[in-house]
Amino acid sequence: MHNFMIHVCTICGREKTKPDWFLIAENRWEDKLRILEWNDRVAWMSGVQEVCCPSHALELVVHWIRTNSLSYPFERAQPFSMRQKPATKNDPDTSGARQLGELYVDRESIKRILDENPNSLTVILDELLFALQPFTNARMSNAAEVECNVEFASASR
């Protein structure tokens, strides 16, 4: 009997045993967020979130900017076979994972910006989505990407 590890997208709950997704990790002490190419070792670390497509990466980044937390607000039932990530107070060691993007946030400024004009972050978020797109097109089937984009478009309305 094979013991497959099941990975779950933080945003939509899609499950996969061998994902070709993205990982998102934060450095809480520096208000820094890293978007990483999939790495099996890093994926199992506490504090690392798994997302299945650029749209869901963007949604989690926006959530992090607004709440200062990668803990997505909706609890999802996890399959019995899924190994729980151990809790830790340290930031995850992402060495060995290819970094695709990084975002630093000054919390005082971001609060003011969001209060005054939330659309001013659109340029940054559009660039992030644009930067992740080539990595998705090379790995993900068109059907999966279309499904992901449809979910994101529906959720953002």
Beta strands, then each sheet from edge to edge (+ up, - down):
strand 1: 7-8
strand 2: 15-16
strand 3: 22-27
strand 4: 32-37
strand 5: 48-51
strand 6: 99-104
sheet 1: 1+ 2-
sheet 2: 5+ 3- 4+ 6-
end
